[in-house]
Amino acid sequence: MASSSTHLATLLFFFLFFFTALHLDLSFSVPDDESTKTFIFRVDEHAKPSIFPSHYHWYSTAFTHPSKILHVYNTVFHGYSAHMTPSEAQSLLQSHPSSILSSFPDRPRPLHTTRSPQFLGLRNQRGLWSESDYGSDVIIAILDTGIWPERRSFSDLHVGPVPPKWRGGCEGGDQFSPSHCNRKLVGARFFGRGHDAALAALTASGLGRGIINNQSTSKVEFRSPRDADGHGTHTASTAAGRHTFKASMNGYASGIAKGVAPKARIAVYKVCWKSLGCYDSDILAAFDKAVDDGVDVISISIGGGDGISAPYYLDPIAIGSYGAQARGVFVASSAGNEGPSGMSATNLAPWLTTVGAGTIDRNFPADVILGNGRRLSGVSLYAGLPLEGKMFPLVYPGKSGLLSASLCMENALDPKLVAGKIVVCDRGSNPRVAKGLVVKKAGGVGMILANGVSNGEGLVGDAHLIPACAVGASEGDALKAYIESESSSVSVNAATATIEFRGTVIGVKPAPIVASFSARGPNSITPEILKPDLIAPGVNILAAWTDAVGPTGLPSDMRKTEFNILSGTSMACPHVSGAAALLKSAHPDWSPAAIRSAMMTSASTTDNRFRAMTDEATGKPSTPYDFGSGHLNLDLAMDPGLVYDITNDDYVTFLCSIEYNPKTIQVITRKPVNCPARKPLPENLNYPSITAVFLSTAGSRIQTKTFVRTVTNVGALNSIYRAKIEAPRGVSVTVKPSVLAFSETVKKMSFAVTVSANLQNLSMGDSGALFCSFSWVNEKHVVRSPIVVSQFDPL
């Protein structure tokens, strides 16, 4: 034991060092032309000298001045974020190589923007709803834009006490007090330091003044968990909203609104702001706090923009979600809205459940009736005065050849051309509903929004402010051809049209269809892991809404509505979050990987016509690159029979297999690791899907790969399963052993799947891959795994 004099000297050294640091400022010299940014630092928690009473004291004394630190992370991630120049960040790394493992710059991320529970197979008083007590006592964290707590969807009427495991709080702020939380909305926090630092840096550079001016004049925001955008309120009620009677959006989709897990509790973590979006440093802080608060499920409808994904060790969503699942928390994330382009999916880490979007069997049809009597099919959520069959002149400004006119951009329309007419606008660039306001400003009476080739036939309903509807690419081409033919006839500008709004239609076939905007595979970081994992309802979803903005979200939209109808993988993600809450409640001992496996192996690949699901963008059959394992089917997920479980050690082995070194892996896992001497294969991660990536440069015509998997029996103790294989010509799939026999003592069994392909004679098609499957089958269960066969050209 050290003497008291030695101890006193040590403390004296600490305080002298601390105060010297405060007065001298430990920051490095800053070149005049170098702007400051926020950086996130991963620190080896085990390297902290014992002299420091906390990690914060260590960081603020030895590394960075306290005034520059934004967040300190202690739960899913160890480290901190701070505002400094790139040269300062680089100097820190070089000066403390044994303590600071890595740093990466903060960056913004975009949001991936009643009948759907029934469409997923949920039924009152039976099945998963009944078995899970509707998700009671499971806590779902929503990382989003906040919440509008007064909505009926968040009432705690007849809700039991808050679960004892909850350790979180309810933060007050602008128009939000702790009393807004209740037994349903158990917690609410907001995180904005990263956002504020970025805005301050932009303002200092002169780039942020327009953002601030725009926000002060047209955009409401709350420095609190209150939702000024609507997105967070919508996703929260989709996942776990209470049964709400007489729900609709201006008469559309009327009925009883409810979330997937209507008795689950909600904890809100506001990380997204209207001025600049969602910053990584704030997202990571929310992950850290949510897990520490005691949540069971995290739902995050945020991801990389433009379909671009960072490596796992530079991606705070991947890092935060790893730390969450390591503590038993299930994380669902949206795949993104960059479809139908291939390799566009984001949130690709194998410990995340990545969700794409599909349609449901409900639509909001609107017909365009042309002067020649032809009807063109479209969709709309317009709820104003109808046109009542009156025919109006029809015009397409894009005939001029000006792109801005064809897109109906601000100030691009000539009032002399469009006044008193229905205007055809091409989809793209500016918001869909904003085009209608441009038309209105120029004197137009209505709008038809026409898809281009990139959007195909994919349509979403919008709450237009003028009589308007959207039509697919083929209908858009027919519309323009009609205008051209009438304009070239004797009567100039003789084209006429009207729009008929037909309300809500249920029982639409086919459904589901993969939404055209839903981001697609293959996985751009690790091709051996199929992403997205599955799809869920994400088109025209009714859920609760904020009072801060109208249903379009435009500053000029002054309408108020309790519910809104939105589309996006943002809407699909909370369906899976709610589903995870139900499965967690029914099977509290299941790991996050087991819950995902149950969803994936029971997912459906057929529509309500019992035919293969199609792709909205092309009308052709969709593939696992589009839908992963299939469409969420909760009627079967409750009792999957077998699950593919994955441990933290398995994920570490996977990270070793993709050639991350131990220091890089520690950035993700927090703990030091040792990779095996023999390099493992990434495709041997115990994933419920299989991707066989063959080298196109290999010499042999027939190439073979073998994959090892292990399944855990979660059904009847004495069960026998037999392998069923579906493979296309030219691909051979064998499973050994082909029979699995489980008993009271045998609950786990391993097997090998061998895939062989004659690559020289295979036609991969437009997707560049072939698709097949194998299933473990008994009298009650079909445990299905998709198989992808693809070729890879090495750089």
C-alpha positions in Angstrom: 0.0 0.0 0.0 1.4 3.5 -0.9 2.2 5.8 1.9 -0.1 8.8 2.6 2.7 11.2 1.5 3.0 9.3 -1.8 -0.8 9.4 -2.2 -0.9 13.1 -1.5 1.8 13.8 -4.0 -0.1 11.8 -6.6 -3.3 13.8 -6.0 -1.3 17.0 -6.1 0.2 16.0 -9.5 -3.3 15.2 -10.8 -4.8 18.6 -9.8 -1.8 20.5 -11.0 -2.0 18.7 -14.3 -5.7 19.2 -14.5 -5.6 23.0 -13.8 -2.6 23.5 -16.0 -4.5 21.8 -18.8 -7.5 24.1 -18.2 -5.4 27.2 -18.4 -3.0 26.3 -21.1 -5.6 24.5 -23.2 -4.3 21.1 -24.4 -5.5 21.8 -28.0 -2.8 21.9 -30.6 -2.1 24.9 -32.7 -4.6 25.5 -35.4 -3.9 26.7 -38.9 -6.0 29.7 -39.8 -7.5 28.1 -42.8 -8.5 24.8 -41.1 -12.1 24.5 -40.0 -13.3 22.6 -36.9 -15.4 19.5 -37.0 -16.7 16.9 -34.6 -14.7 13.7 -34.3 -15.6 10.5 -32.5 -12.8 8.8 -30.6 -12.7 5.2 -29.6 -10.7 4.8 -26.5 -9.3 1.6 -24.9 -11.2 1.7 -21.6 -8.7 -0.6 -20.0 -5.9 1.9 -20.6 -7.3 4.4 -18.1 -4.7 5.2 -15.4 -6.1 4.6 -11.9 -5.3 8.1 -10.8 -8.4 9.4 -12.8 -11.7 8.9 -10.9 -13.7 8.5 -14.2 -13.2 8.2 -17.9 -14.5 11.7 -18.4 -11.7 13.1 -16.1 -9.2 11.1 -18.1 -10.4 12.4 -21.5 -10.8 16.0 -20.3 -7.4 16.1 -18.7 -5.1 14.1 -20.9 -6.7 14.4 -24.3 -9.1 17.2 -25.0 -10.2 20.4 -23.2 -13.5 19.9 -21.4 -15.2 22.7 -23.4 -14.7 20.8 -26.6 -16.2 17.5 -25.5 -19.7 16.9 -26.7 -20.6 13.3 -25.6 -18.9 10.7 -23.4 -19.8 7.1 -24.3 -19.7 4.3 -21.6 -22.1 1.5 -22.5 -22.2 0.3 -26.1 -19.0 2.2 -27.0 -16.1 3.6 -24.9 -14.8 7.0 -25.9 -16.0 10.5 -26.6 -16.8 13.0 -29.3 -15.3 16.4 -29.4 -15.1 19.5 -31.7 -11.7 20.2 -33.1 -9.7 20.5 -36.3 -8.6 17.5 -38.4 -5.0 18.2 -37.5 -5.8 18.2 -33.8 -7.6 14.9 -34.2 -4.7 13.4 -36.1 -2.2 14.7 -33.4 -4.3 13.0 -30.7 -4.1 9.7 -32.5 -0.3 10.0 -33.0 0.3 11.2 -29.4 -1.7 8.4 -27.7 -1.5 5.3 -29.9 -1.9 2.9 -27.0 -5.0 4.6 -25.6 -6.9 6.1 -28.6 -7.7 3.2 -30.9 -9.3 5.2 -33.7 -11.2 8.4 -34.7 -13.7 9.2 -37.4 -15.4 12.4 -38.3 -19.0 13.0 -37.4 -21.4 13.1 -40.4 -25.1 13.6 -40.9 -27.4 10.8 -42.0 -30.9 11.0 -43.6 -34.2 9.6 -42.3 -35.3 6.7 -44.5 -38.8 8.1 -45.0 -53.8 0.2 -39.2 -54.1 -2.4 -41.7 -50.5 -3.6 -41.7 -50.7 -5.7 -38.5 -53.4 -7.8 -40.0 -51.5 -8.1 -43.3 -48.6 -9.5 -41.2 -50.8 -12.3 -40.0 -51.6 -10.9 -36.5 -55.1 -11.7 -35.2 -56.9 -10.7 -32.0 -57.1 -13.2 -29.2 -54.9 -15.8 -30.9 -51.5 -16.4 -32.4 -48.5 -14.2 -31.6 -50.6 -11.3 -30.2 -52.2 -13.5 -27.7 -49.1 -15.5 -26.9 -47.1 -12.4 -26.2 -49.8 -10.4 -24.5 -49.4 -7.9 -27.3 -45.8 -7.2 -26.3 -46.7 -6.0 -22.8 -43.6 -4.9 -20.7 -41.2 -5.0 -23.6 -39.6 -1.6 -24.1 -38.9 -0.3 -27.6 -36.4 2.5 -28.1 -37.2 4.8 -31.1 -34.2 6.7 -32.3 -35.8 9.4 -34.5 -37.2 12.9 -34.5 -38.9 12.7 -31.2 -42.6 12.3 -30.4 -45.9 14.2 -30.1 -47.0 12.7 -26.7 -50.6 13.9 -26.7 -51.6 11.5 -29.5 -54.1 8.8 -28.5 -51.7 6.2 -29.7 -49.5 6.9 -26.7 -52.2 6.9 -24.0 -51.6 4.8 -20.9 -55.2 4.1 -20.2 -55.5 0.6 -18.7 -51.8 0.1 -19.0 -50.0 -1.7 -16.1 -47.1 -0.3 -14.1 -43.8 0.6 -15.7 -41.6 -2.5 -15.8 -39.0 -2.5 -12.9 -36.2 -3.1 -15.3 -36.6 0.5 -16.7 -33.8 2.8 -15.5 -34.4 5.7 -17.9 -35.8 9.1 -17.5 -38.0 11.8 -19.1 -36.2 15.0 -20.0 -38.0 18.3 -20.1 -37.4 21.1 -22.5 -39.1 23.3 -25.0 -42.9 22.5 -24.7 -42.1 19.1 -23.2 -42.1 18.3 -19.5 -41.5 15.0 -17.6 -45.2 14.8 -17.0 -45.7 14.0 -20.7 -44.2 10.6 -20.0 -46.6 7.9 -18.7 -46.9 4.2 -18.3 -47.0 3.8 -22.1 -44.4 6.5 -23.1 -41.9 5.5 -20.3 -39.0 7.7 -21.3 -37.9 10.5 -23.6 -34.5 12.1 -24.2 -33.0 14.4 -26.8 -29.4 14.5 -28.2 -28.3 17.5 -30.2 -24.7 18.5 -29.3 -23.3 17.0 -32.5 -25.9 18.7 -34.6 -25.3 22.0 -32.8 -21.6 21.8 -33.2 -22.0 21.2 -37.0 -24.4 24.1 -37.3 -22.1 26.4 -35.4 -19.2 25.4 -37.7 -21.4 26.1 -40.7 -22.5 29.4 -39.3 -18.9 30.4 -38.6 -18.0 29.7 -42.2 -21.0 31.6 -43.5 -22.7 28.6 -44.8 -25.2 28.1 -41.9 -26.9 31.5 -41.9 -29.4 30.5 -44.6 -30.3 27.4 -42.6 -30.9 29.4 -39.4 -32.9 32.1 -41.3 -35.0 29.4 -43.0 -35.5 27.6 -39.7 -36.6 30.8 -37.9 -39.1 31.8 -40.6 -40.6 28.6 -41.8 -39.6 25.6 -39.7 -40.7 24.9 -36.2 -38.3 23.0 -33.9 -38.3 22.1 -30.2 -35.2 21.9 -28.0 -36.8 18.8 -26.3 -38.1 15.4 -27.2 -41.1 17.0 -28.9 -41.4 16.1 -32.5 -41.3 19.0 -35.0 -41.0 16.7 -38.1 -43.6 13.9 -37.6 -41.3 11.0 -38.7 -40.6 9.9 -35.1 -44.2 10.0 -34.0 -45.1 8.0 -37.1 -42.5 5.3 -36.5 -43.2 5.1 -32.7 -46.9 4.5 -33.2 -46.2 2.0 -36.1 -44.1 -0.1 -33.7 -46.2 0.1 -30.6 -49.1 2.5 -30.9 -52.3 1.8 -28.8 -55.5 0.6 -30.4 -57.1 3.9 -31.6 -60.6 4.0 -32.9 -62.0 6.2 -35.7 -58.5 6.8 -37.1 -57.9 8.1 -40.6 -55.9 10.7 -42.6 -58.6 13.1 -43.9 -60.9 10.2 -44.5 -58.4 7.9 -46.1 -57.5 4.5 -44.5 -60.3 4.8 -41.9 -60.6 2.2 -39.2 -58.8 1.2 -36.0 -55.1 2.2 -35.9 -52.7 0.1 -33.9 -49.0 -0.7 -33.7 -47.5 -4.1 -34.2 -46.9 -4.5 -30.5 -49.8 -2.3 -29.1 -49.0 -3.0 -25.4 -45.2 -2.5 -25.6 -43.7 0.5 -23.9 -42.0 3.3 -25.9 -38.8 5.2 -25.0 -38.0 8.0 -27.4 -34.5 9.3 -28.2 -34.6 12.3 -30.4 -31.4 12.4 -32.5 -32.7 14.0 -35.7 -33.3 17.8 -36.2 -35.0 19.7 -39.0 -32.1 21.9 -39.8 -29.3 19.5 -40.5 -30.6 16.0 -39.9 -29.2 13.2 -37.7 -25.5 13.3 -36.6 -23.4 10.2 -35.8 -22.2 11.5 -32.5 -25.7 12.1 -31.3 -26.9 8.7 -32.6 -24.1 6.9 -30.8 -24.9 8.8 -27.6 -28.6 7.7 -27.9 -27.5 4.0 -28.4 -25.3 4.3 -25.4 -28.1 5.8 -23.2 -30.9 3.5 -24.5 -29.0 0.3 -23.6 -28.1 1.8 -20.2 -31.7 2.7 -19.6 -32.8 -0.9 -20.0 -34.6 -1.1 -23.4 -35.3 -4.5 -25.1 -35.5 -3.4 -28.8 -34.0 -0.4 -30.7 -35.7 0.8 -33.9 -33.6 3.1 -36.1 -35.0 4.3 -39.4 -31.8 6.2 -40.3 -28.9 5.2 -42.5 -26.3 6.1 -45.1 -27.4 8.5 -47.8 -27.2 7.7 -51.6 -26.8 4.0 -50.8 -23.3 4.4 -49.5 -22.1 2.4 -46.5 -19.0 3.0 -44.5 -16.9 0.1 -43.2 -18.3 -1.3 -39.9 -15.5 0.2 -37.8 -16.3 3.7 -39.1 -20.1 3.4 -38.8 -21.6 4.5 -35.5 -24.8 2.7 -36.2 -22.9 -0.6 -36.7 -20.8 0.1 -33.6 -23.7 1.1 -31.4 -25.9 -1.8 -32.5 -23.1 -4.2 -31.9 -22.8 -3.0 -28.3 -26.6 -3.2 -28.0 -27.0 -6.8 -29.2 -24.0 -7.8 -27.1 -26.3 -6.9 -24.1 -29.3 -8.8 -25.5 -31.0 -5.8 -27.2 -32.5 -6.4 -30.7 -31.8 -3.7 -33.3 -33.9 -3.2 -36.4 -32.8 -0.7 -39.1 -34.1 0.5 -42.4 -32.3 -0.6 -45.6 -32.8 2.8 -47.3 -34.8 4.2 -50.2 -32.2 4.1 -53.0 -33.9 1.3 -54.9 -34.4 -0.1 -57.4 -30.6 0.3 -58.0 -28.6 -2.8 -57.1 -26.1 -2.7 -54.2 -28.0 0.3 -52.7 -28.9 -1.2 -49.2 -27.3 0.4 -46.2 -27.0 -0.7 -42.5 -25.2 -3.9 -43.6 -23.7 -5.2 -40.4 -24.6 -8.8 -39.8 -25.7 -8.1 -36.2 -28.3 -5.6 -37.5 -31.7 -6.7 -38.9 -31.9 -4.8 -42.1 -35.5 -4.1 -43.4 -36.7 -3.3 -46.9 -40.2 -2.2 -47.9 -43.2 -3.9 -49.5 -46.8 -3.0 -50.2 -49.9 -4.1 -48.4 -53.3 -5.0 -49.8 -54.6 -1.4 -49.4 -54.5 1.4 -52.0 -55.7 4.9 -52.7 -56.6 4.9 -56.4 -57.1 8.0 -58.5 -57.9 7.8 -62.2 -56.9 10.2 -64.9 -59.7 10.4 -67.4 -58.5 11.7 -70.8 -60.5 13.6 -73.3 -60.5 10.6 -75.6 -62.2 8.5 -72.9 -59.1 6.5 -71.8 -58.6 5.9 -68.1 -55.1 5.9 -66.6 -54.5 4.4 -63.1 -52.8 6.4 -60.4 -52.8 7.0 -56.6 -53.5 10.1 -54.4 -54.4 11.2 -50.9 -55.9 14.5 -52.0 -58.8 15.4 -49.7 -59.9 18.8 -50.9 -62.7 19.8 -53.3 -62.9 17.3 -56.1 -62.9 18.2 -59.8 -66.4 16.5 -60.1 -65.7 15.2 -63.6 -65.0 18.6 -65.2 -62.5 18.4 -68.0 -59.6 20.8 -68.1 -56.9 21.5 -70.7 -53.9 19.3 -70.2 -50.3 20.5 -70.7 -46.8 19.1 -70.3 -44.2 21.8 -69.7 -41.4 19.3 -70.4 -42.2 19.6 -74.2 -40.0 22.7 -74.1 -36.9 20.6 -73.4 -36.1 22.5 -70.2 -35.4 20.0 -67.4 -36.5 22.5 -64.7 -39.9 22.9 -66.4 -40.4 19.2 -66.8 -39.7 18.7 -63.1 -41.9 21.7 -62.2 -39.1 23.3 -60.2 -39.6 26.6 -58.4 -40.2 29.5 -60.8 -39.8 27.2 -63.8 -43.4 27.3 -65.1 -44.8 30.0 -67.4 -48.2 31.1 -66.1 -49.3 31.8 -69.7 -48.7 28.1 -70.5 -50.3 26.5 -67.4 -52.9 28.8 -66.0 -56.3 27.1 -65.8 -54.9 23.7 -66.8 -53.9 20.4 -65.4 -50.1 20.1 -65.5 -48.0 17.0 -66.0 -44.8 17.1 -63.9 -42.0 14.6 -64.0 -41.0 13.0 -60.7 -37.5 13.8 -59.3 -35.3 16.4 -57.7 -37.8 18.5 -55.7 -40.4 17.0 -53.3 -43.4 15.5 -55.0 -46.0 17.7 -53.1 -43.9 20.8 -53.6 -44.4 20.4 -57.4 -48.1 20.9 -56.9 -47.5 24.2 -55.1 -45.4 25.4 -58.0 -48.2 24.5 -60.3 -50.7 26.3 -58.1 -48.5 29.4 -57.9 -48.4 29.5 -61.7 -52.2 29.3 -61.9 -52.6 25.6 -62.7 -55.7 23.8 -61.4 -54.3 20.3 -60.9 -51.2 18.1 -61.4 -50.4 14.7 -62.6 -47.0 13.4 -61.3 -45.4 11.0 -63.9 -42.8 8.5 -63.0 -39.7 8.1 -65.1 -37.8 4.9 -66.0 -35.9 5.0 -62.7 -39.1 4.8 -60.6 -40.9 2.4 -62.9 -44.4 1.7 -61.8 -43.8 2.3 -58.1 -46.3 4.7 -56.6 -46.9 6.2 -53.2 -49.8 8.3 -52.0 -49.3 12.0 -51.2 -51.6 14.4 -49.3 -51.5 16.9 -52.2 -52.6 20.5 -51.6 -54.2 20.7 -55.1 -56.1 18.1 -57.1 -53.2 15.8 -58.0 -52.3 12.2 -58.5 -49.2 10.1 -59.4 -49.0 7.6 -62.3 -46.4 5.0 -63.2 -43.9 5.3 -66.0 -46.0 3.5 -68.6 -49.1 5.6 -67.8 -46.9 8.7 -67.9 -45.7 7.8 -71.4 -49.2 7.3 -72.5 -50.2 10.6 -71.1 -47.5 12.5 -72.9 -48.2 10.6 -76.1 -51.8 11.7 -75.9 -50.8 15.4 -75.3 -48.4 15.2 -78.3 -51.0 13.7 -80.6 -53.7 16.3 -79.7 -51.2 19.2 -80.0 -50.2 18.1 -83.5 -53.7 17.9 -84.7 -55.8 20.7 -86.2 -56.9 22.0 -82.8 -53.8 23.2 -80.9 -53.6 22.2 -77.2 -56.8 20.1 -77.5 -55.7 17.6 -74.9 -58.0 17.6 -71.9 -58.3 15.5 -68.7 -59.8 15.3 -65.2 -58.9 13.4 -62.1 -61.3 11.1 -60.2 -60.3 10.3 -56.6 -61.7 7.0 -55.5 -60.8 6.9 -51.7 -59.6 3.7 -50.0 -59.6 0.2 -51.5 -58.8 -2.9 -49.5 -58.1 -6.4 -50.8 -55.7 -5.3 -53.6 -53.9 -8.0 -55.5 -51.1 -8.7 -55.9 -49.7 -7.9 -52.5 -47.1 -7.7 -51.2 -44.9 -6.3 -53.9 -41.4 -5.1 -53.3 -41.5 -1.3 -53.4 -39.6 0.2 -56.2 -37.8 2.6 -53.8 -36.7 -0.2 -51.4 -32.9 -0.5 -51.4 -31.4 -3.7 -52.8 -28.5 -6.1 -52.4 -25.9 -7.4 -52.9 -24.1 -6.3 -49.8 -21.5 -3.7 -50.8 -19.2 -4.4 -47.8 -19.5 -8.1 -47.2 -21.0 -9.9 -50.3 -21.1 -13.2 -48.3 -23.9 -11.8 -46.1 -27.2 -11.3 -47.8 -28.8 -7.9 -47.2 -31.6 -6.8 -46.7 -32.6 -9.5 -44.3 -36.4 -9.3 -45.1 -39.1 -6.8 -46.1 -42.1 -5.5 -44.2 -45.0 -3.1 -44.9 -43.6 0.2 -46.0 -46.0 1.7 -48.5 -48.9 4.0 -47.6 -48.7 3.3 -43.8 -51.2 5.1 -41.6 -49.7 6.1 -38.2 -49.8 9.0 -35.7 -48.5 12.5 -36.7 -47.3 15.7 -35.1 -49.2 18.9 -34.8 -46.1 20.9 -35.7 -46.5 20.5 -39.5 -49.2 19.5 -42.0 -49.3 16.0 -43.6 -47.0 17.1 -46.4 -44.4 18.5 -44.1 -44.2 21.7 -46.2 -44.0 24.9 -44.2 -47.0 26.3 -46.2 -49.1 23.3 -45.3 -51.2 24.6 -42.3 -53.5 21.5 -42.1 -53.6 19.5 -38.8 -54.1 15.8 -38.7 -53.9 13.2 -36.0 -52.7 10.5 -38.4 -50.7 10.6 -41.6 -49.9 8.2 -44.4 -46.2 7.8 -45.3 -44.0 5.4 -47.4 -40.4 4.3 -47.0 -38.2 1.7 -45.5 -38.5 4.0 -42.4 -42.1 2.7 -42.2 -41.0 -0.9 -42.7 -38.4 -0.9 -39.9 -40.8 -0.3 -37.0 -42.9 -3.1 -38.2 -40.0 -5.4 -37.5 -39.2 -3.6 -34.2 -42.7 -4.2 -33.1 -42.5 -7.8 -34.2 -39.3 -8.3 -32.3 -41.1 -7.0 -29.2 -43.8 -9.6 -29.6 -41.3 -12.4 -30.1 -39.2 -11.1 -27.1 -42.3 -11.2 -24.9 -43.4 -14.6 -26.1 -39.8 -16.0 -25.9 -37.8 -14.0 -23.3 -34.8 -16.3 -23.5 -34.2 -15.8 -27.2 -31.2 -13.8 -28.3 -31.4 -11.0 -30.9 -30.0 -13.4 -33.5 -32.6 -16.1 -32.7 -35.4 -13.5 -33.0 -34.1 -12.4 -36.4 -33.7 -16.0 -37.5 -37.3 -16.8 -36.6 -38.5 -13.9 -38.8 -36.2 -14.8 -41.7 -36.8 -18.5 -41.9 -40.6 -18.1 -41.7 -40.8 -15.2 -44.1 -43.0 -15.5 -47.2 -41.8 -15.3 -50.8 -45.3 -15.4 -52.3 -48.1 -12.8 -52.6 -51.8 -13.1 -51.9 -52.3 -14.8 -55.2 -50.0 -17.6 -54.0 -47.5 -16.6 -56.8 -43.9 -15.4 -56.5 -43.6 -11.9 -55.2 -43.0 -9.3 -58.0 -40.8 -6.2 -58.1 -42.9 -3.0 -58.4 -40.1 -1.3 -60.5 -40.1 -3.9 -63.2 -43.2 -6.1 -62.8 -40.9 -9.1 -62.9 -40.4 -11.7 -60.2 -38.4 -10.3 -57.3 -35.3 -12.0 -55.9 -33.5 -12.3 -52.5 -31.5 -9.2 -53.5 -34.8 -7.4 -53.3 -36.5 -9.0 -50.3 -33.8 -11.0 -48.5 -35.5 -14.0 -47.0 -38.9 -12.7 -47.8 -41.8 -10.8 -46.4 -42.4 -10.8 -42.6 -45.0 -13.3 -41.6 -45.7 -13.2 -37.9 -48.3 -16.0 -38.0 -45.3 -18.4 -38.5 -42.5 -16.5 -36.8 -43.9 -17.3 -33.3 -43.1 -21.0 -33.8 -40.2 -21.3 -36.2 -39.1 -24.8 -35.1 -35.4 -24.2 -35.6 -33.3 -21.0 -35.2 -29.8 -20.0 -36.3 -28.2 -18.5 -33.2 -25.1 -16.3 -33.2 -22.9 -15.4 -30.3 -20.6 -12.4 -29.7 -17.6 -14.7 -30.3 -19.1 -15.7 -33.7 -19.3 -12.1 -34.7 -15.7 -11.6 -33.6 -14.7 -14.5 -35.8 -16.6 -13.0 -38.7 -14.7 -9.7 -38.2 -11.4 -11.6 -38.3 -12.5 -13.3 -41.5 -12.9 -10.0 -43.3 -9.3 -9.2 -42.3 -9.9 -6.6 -39.7 -6.9 -6.6 -37.3 -7.4 -6.9 -33.5 -7.2 -3.2 -32.9 -9.8 -2.4 -35.6 -12.1 -5.1 -34.2 -11.7 -3.6 -30.7 -13.2 -0.4 -32.1 -16.4 -2.3 -32.6 -16.4 -4.8 -29.8 -14.8 -2.8 -26.9 -12.8 -5.8 -25.8 -9.3 -6.9 -27.0 -9.5 -9.9 -29.3 -7.3 -12.6 -30.7 -8.0 -13.8 -34.2 -7.4 -17.5 -34.9 -4.2 -18.5 -36.6 -6.1 -20.0 -39.5 -8.2 -17.4 -41.3 -11.9 -18.2 -41.0 -14.4 -17.7 -43.8 -17.0 -14.9 -43.6 -19.6 -17.2 -45.3 -19.5 -19.5 -42.3 -21.1 -17.0 -39.9 -24.2 -18.9 -38.7 -26.5 -16.7 -40.7 -30.0 -17.9 -41.8 -29.2 -17.2 -45.5 -26.3 -18.4 -47.6 -24.4 -16.5 -50.3 -22.0 -18.5 -52.5 -19.5 -16.0 -54.0 -17.4 -17.6 -56.7 -14.3 -16.1 -58.3 -14.8 -15.5 -62.0 -11.1 -15.9 -62.6 -10.9 -19.4 -61.2 -9.5 -21.9 -63.6 -12.0 -24.8 -63.2 -15.4 -24.7 -64.9 -17.2 -26.2 -61.9 -16.6 -24.5 -58.6 -17.7 -25.7 -55.2 -18.2 -24.1 -51.8 -19.2 -25.7 -48.5 -21.0 -23.8 -45.7 -21.2 -24.9 -42.1 -24.4 -24.1 -40.1 -25.8 -24.9 -36.7 -29.5 -24.9 -35.8 -31.1 -24.9 -32.4 -34.4 -26.7 -31.8 -37.0 -24.3 -30.2 -39.9 -26.6 -31.0 -41.0 -29.9 -29.7 -38.2 -31.8 -28.0 -38.4 -34.9 -30.1 -38.4 -33.6 -33.6 -37.1 -34.9 -37.0 -36.4 -32.6 -39.9 -35.5 -33.5 -43.5 -33.7 -31.3 -46.0 -35.6 -30.0 -49.0 -33.7 -28.5 -51.8 -34.8 -26.2 -54.6 -32.0 -25.4 -57.1 -32.0 -24.2 -60.7 -30.3 -26.1 -63.6 -26.6 -25.8 -63.5 -26.4 -25.5 -59.7 -26.1 -28.4 -57.4 -26.9 -28.2 -53.7 -26.4 -31.0 -51.2 -27.0 -31.0 -47.4 -25.2 -33.4 -45.1 -26.6 -34.9 -43.0 -29.9 -34.7 -44.8 -31.9 -35.6 -41.6 -31.7 -33.9 -38.2 -33.1 -35.7 -35.2 -33.5 -33.7 -32.0 -34.3 -35.1 -28.5 -34.3 -34.0 -24.9 -30.5 -34.2 -24.9 -29.8 -33.1 -28.5 -30.9 -29.5 -28.9 -28.3 -28.3 -31.4 -27.1 -29.9 -34.6 -24.6 -28.8 -37.2 -24.7 -29.6 -40.9 -22.9 -28.7 -44.2 -24.4 -27.2 -47.3 -22.3 -27.7 -50.5 -23.1 -25.5 -53.5 -21.5 -26.4 -56.9 -22.0 -24.4 -60.1 -20.8 -24.7 -63.6 -20.1 -21.0 -64.1 -19.2 -21.1 -67.7 -22.7 -22.4 -68.7 -24.7 -20.3 -66.2 -26.8 -17.3 -67.2 -26.9 -15.0 -64.2 -29.5 -12.6 -65.7 -30.0 -8.9 -64.9 -29.1 -9.3 -61.2 -25.8 -11.0 -61.8 -26.8 -13.9 -59.6 -28.9 -17.1 -59.4 -31.2 -17.9 -56.5 -32.3 -21.1 -54.9 -33.1 -22.3 -51.4 -33.0 -25.2 -48.9 -35.4 -25.9 -46.1 -35.6 -28.1 -43.0 -39.0 -29.6 -43.1 -41.2 -31.6 -40.8 -45.0 -32.1 -40.4 -45.4 -28.6 -38.8 -42.5 -26.4 -39.9 -40.7 -25.2 -43.0 -37.4 -23.6 -41.9 -36.3 -21.9 -45.2 -33.0 -20.4 -46.1 -32.3 -18.6 -49.4 -29.2 -19.4 -51.3 -27.5 -16.8 -53.6 -25.0 -17.9 -56.2 -22.9 -15.0 -57.6 -19.6 -14.3 -59.3 -17.0 -11.8 -58.1 -14.4 -10.1 -60.2 -11.4 -9.3 -57.9 -9.9 -5.8 -58.2 
